[in-house]
Amino acid sequence: MKKEELVERLRAVLVEAHLVSRGDRVLVGVSGGSDSVALLHLLAALRSRLGIDLIVGHVDHQLRVDSAHDAAGVAALAATLGVPLECITRDVRRESTGRGWSLEDAARRVRYDALRDIARRRGAGRLALAHTADDQAETVLMRLIRGAGLTGLTGIPTARPLDEVTIIRPLLGFWRSELLAYLERHQLTYREDPTNRDPAFLRNRIRLQLLPLLEREYNPHIKALCCQLAEQCQVDRAYLQGAATRYWKRLVKRQGHTLLIRRDGLARQPEAIKRMLVRLAIQQLQGDLNGFEFRHWRQIQRLAVDQPVGAVVDLPGALQLQRTREHVVVRLKADASTPLPLSRNHDILPARHKEPT
């Protein structure tokens, strides 16, 4: 019997990219949609050959009155494949309202938190998600529209840490059309979420309106080119991050929850390294750069070069930057009352000047 091509391609991705190892326990996030159903079925076909254990995780966002049917479909598939299942229900609307997040952002945050919790309880070191090449193209284009730089244009990573769990996305090299054909060949059913066609969400407008227009009128290969751009940006970003890391020990000193970046050393670096050093500092203290935009980088540039000693820039989230005579200080806003280290001549720092936003 001829081997299923997609199964063999997925095996090659998992092995060659070292996404799983023999003995791993892998939590598969399954919404009940086409992509995640295909991922679960493909992984189930490979579990013996790869020597991995599978668990299915499903999150009910309670955004639709019929969302329980999604869980029922996932449960039926998991039972057929003989894979343990854990379902979690979360009130995404309440989280969105209570925290001031958009509904789309709240759903994503809640989903990742819930799946991470399942992985912890079940001892799964890997969390497999079903993002495809189509998702990658949509993400790159969406970030470009929003003004992303190099890091944003790297798109969706194949693997990244989420606390002690590693998220893996082995389908990033697969097109959705390939997965739909696979589901049809194997007579697998899936649920279609009507919110995926709601034009209120930017991603949906990009997928349903902008990308078809670009394919039809400008370049039929636009999605592949977006994925190619992401790959190129990933390579460039990895080089810059490696270069910035080499300067880190010379230029950055940590004092508790505060990072001190030497201004003289920072000024001598190429612009790309300066930005990467600041990014690394923000990530080390806050964990992410959510809400960080190009205008914030411009404010940081002015702070380091043109603003008086004591000037402050408040960044999105919990961080604040302040200029001293010798350093750019990166710290949590909650620690802003902590005295800053004095410069070598021990002059008292003047009252701070807040950078306008």
N, C-alpha and C positions, 0 to 999 in steps of 0.2 A: 504494500500500500504506500502511495506517495506521501512523503512527510508534508505537513502543513507549512507553507512558506513563512507565514507570520510567526508561527511558533519558533521556527529555527532562527529567524531574524531577531526575535526577542531574546532567545537564549544567547545569541552572540553578543547583543548589547549588554546583557546582565553580566556575562563573564568578562568580556573585553574591557568594560568600564569599571569592573570590580564593584558593581552595585550590590551584589549579594555574595555570601560565602556559604559553603556547606555548613549546616547546623544553625543557620540564621532562622529566627522567627520573624516573619514579615506580616505586618498588618496592612491589609489592602482596603483603602478607602473606597467604598462603593455607594454611589448615590442612587443607582438604579437606572441611570442614563446609559446611552450606547457605549461611550468610551470606557466607563468604569466596569460595565458588564463584560466588555471584551477583555479588559486587563485581567479581571479575575479569572475568566475562562482560560486565557492564555497561560497565566501563572500556574493554574491548577494542572494544566497539561505538562508543565515543566518541573513541578515540585519534586518528583521522585528523582529525576535526572540531576537536579541541582542540589538535592539534599536539604531542602528548606521546608519549614512548617508555615502554613498560612492561617491567618485569622481575618475575618471580614469585620470591618467597622462601618457603621451607617449612622449618620447624624440627621435627625428629623428637625428641620429649622422651624416648623410650624408656620410657614409662610403661605401655605395653601390648605384649603379645607380637606383636600384629598391626599395630603402628604403621607398618611398612614398606608396608602396603597403602594407607595414607593418602598416603604419598609417591608411590606408583605412580599413584593416581588424580589427584593434582595434576599429575604429569608428563604424563599423557595429555591432560588439559585444556589445559595450557600448549602442548603440541605441536599440538593441534587449532587453537588460536587463534594459533599462530605467535609465542608470547611466550617469550623466554629464561627459563630456570629455574635457580635455585641452591638446593640442599638442604643443610642443616646438621644434624648429629646431636649431641645433647647429653645427658649423663647427669644428668637432673634430680634423681633420688633421691640421688645422691652429693652434689650441690650442697646439697640440702635438709639432709642429715645433717651435712655438713661445716660449714655456715654457720649452722645452727640456725634455718633458715627453715621455715615450713610448706610442705607439698608444693605447695599452690596458689600461694603467694607465690614459691617457687623457680621454678616453671614460668613464671610471668609475667616474672620478672626475667631468666631465661635466654633466654626468647623475645625480649624487647626487645633484649637485648644482641646476640643472634645476628643479628637483622634489621638492627640498626644497623650491625654489621660488614659485612653483605652490601651495604648501601646505600653504605657508604664505598668498598668495593672496586669497586663498579659505577658509582660516580659519580652515585648517585641522591640528589637533594636532598629528595625527598618519600617518605614511607613511608605508604602507604594501608592502613588497617585497617578491618575490617568490623563495628565495633560498631553496633548498631541502637538504635531507640527502646526496645525491650524491655530491652536491656542497660542503657540509661540509667535506666529505671524501677527495675530490680533494684538498681542501684548506689545510687541515692538512698535507697531503702528500707533497704538493708543498712547504709548509713552512718548513717541515722537511728537504727536499732536499736543501733548501736555508740556513739551519743552524739556524732555530728558536729555542728559548728557551721556557720556561714554558708559557709565555704570548702569544707567537705566536702560540703555539700548542693548545690554547683554541679555535682556529678556529673562526667561524662566530658566533657572539652573537645573541641570540633570540631577544633581544631588546637593543637599545643603543640610547643616545641622539644625535641629529644633530641640534645644536643650540636650538631653541625653539620647534622643532619637535622631536617626538620619532619614530625611525625606529623600526618596528616590522617584524619578519620573522616567521610567524606561521607554515610554511611548512617544517621547519628543521627536523621534525620527520617523514617526508613522503618521500618515494623513488620515483624517476622519473617514474619508471615502473607503480606504482600505479596511478600516475596522467595521464599517457598516457592511461591506461585502463579506467579511469574516462572519459576522453575526448571521447574515442570511444563509451562508453555506452551512452553518451549524444549527440553524433554526432556533436561534436564541432570541428571546423577547426582551424588550427594555421599555422604560418609561420615557416619555418626552415631557420635560418641564416647560409649561407654557411661558414662564417668566423669561426663558431664553430667547423669546421673540418679542419681548417688551421693549419698544424703542426708547423708553425712558432711561435705559442704561446705555452708557456710551459704548461699552464693548459690543452690545447687541447691534447698535447702529453701524459700528465698524464692520462687523461680520456680515450683516444682512444688506447694508447699503453701500458703504464705502469700498470695501474690498471687491465686491462684484463690479462696481463702476471702474475701479482701477484695472481689474483684469480685462474688462470688456474694451475700455477706451485707451488704455495706456500700455499695459504689459501683462500678458496672460500668465506670466511667471512671478507676479508680484509677491505672492505668499512665500514661494521658495527663496526669493531675494531677501525678504524680511528675515527669514530664518538664517540665511547666509550672513546677513549683517550682524545678527546676534552672535553667531559663532566667531566672526572676526573681532567683534568688540570684547568677547570673553577672552580671547587670546591677548589682545592689547591690554586689557584691564589686569590680567594675571601678571603680565610683565611689569606694569607700573606698580602694582601692589607689592611685588617682590622687591623692586627697587626702593620703594618707600620704606619697606620693612627693614632694609639694610641701614637706613638713616635713623630709624626709630630710636635705637639705643643711644645714639650720639646726641639727639636733639630733644628727646622727650623724657621727662622724669615724672614719676607718679608719687603723689603724697596723699594717701587715703583715697578719697573719691575725687581727687583733683589731679589733672594732668597739666604739666608745665612744658610748653613748647618754646625752645629758645628762639627769640626773634631774629637774631643775627644769622643763625644757621638756616632758619626757615627762609629768610630773604634771599639766600644764595642759591636756593633750589630752583629748578625749572618749574614753570607754573603747574604742570601736570603732577609733579611730585608734591608740591605744596598742597594741592587739593587732596591728594591721596592721603597725606599725613593727617590733615584735618579730619578727613572722613574716618580714618582708622581711629583717631582719638574719640570722635563722636560715637562710633560703634562700640568702642571698648567701654565707655561709660553708660551708654543708653541702650545698646543692643541693636538699634536700627536707625535709619535716617528717614523715617516716615514724616512727610510734610516738608522735608528739606528741598528747597528750590534754588535756582540759579541766583536769584536776588539775595539769598542768604550768603552765598559765597561772595558776592560783591560787597556785602556788609563786612564780612570777615576780612577781605582784602583791605578795605579802608581802615578797619580797626588796627590791623597789624602795621600799616604803613603811615597813614595820615592822621589818625585820631590821637588825642592827647592821652597821656597816662591816666588810667582809671576809667577810660571809655568802656562801655559794655554793649554787647549784642546778645539779645535773647533769641534763642533758636526754638523751633517747634519742639514740643515735648518738654523734657525736664532739664534741658541744658542751657548754660549761659557761658559766654566767652568774655573775658576781660583783659585789657592790655595793662601790663606793668612795664617798667623800664626795660626789663630783660626778657620777658616772656609773654606769650599769649596763653592765658590761663583758661582751661576748659574744665568746667565743674557743673555739678547738679545745682539747679536753682535753690533747692532746699538747703544747700550748704553755703549760700551766698553771704551769710552773716559771718562765716569763718574768716579770720584775718588771713590775708594773703601774705606769702613770704616777701620780706623786704629785699630790695636790690642790694648790691654789694656795698654801696655807700650809706645804706641804712636810713635813707631819707624816708620820711613818712609819706605814704601815697596820698595824693590829693583826693578830694571828693570825686566820685565817679561821674563821668559824663555819659549819659545813655544815648547810644546810636539810634537815630530815628529809623522807623521801619516804613 
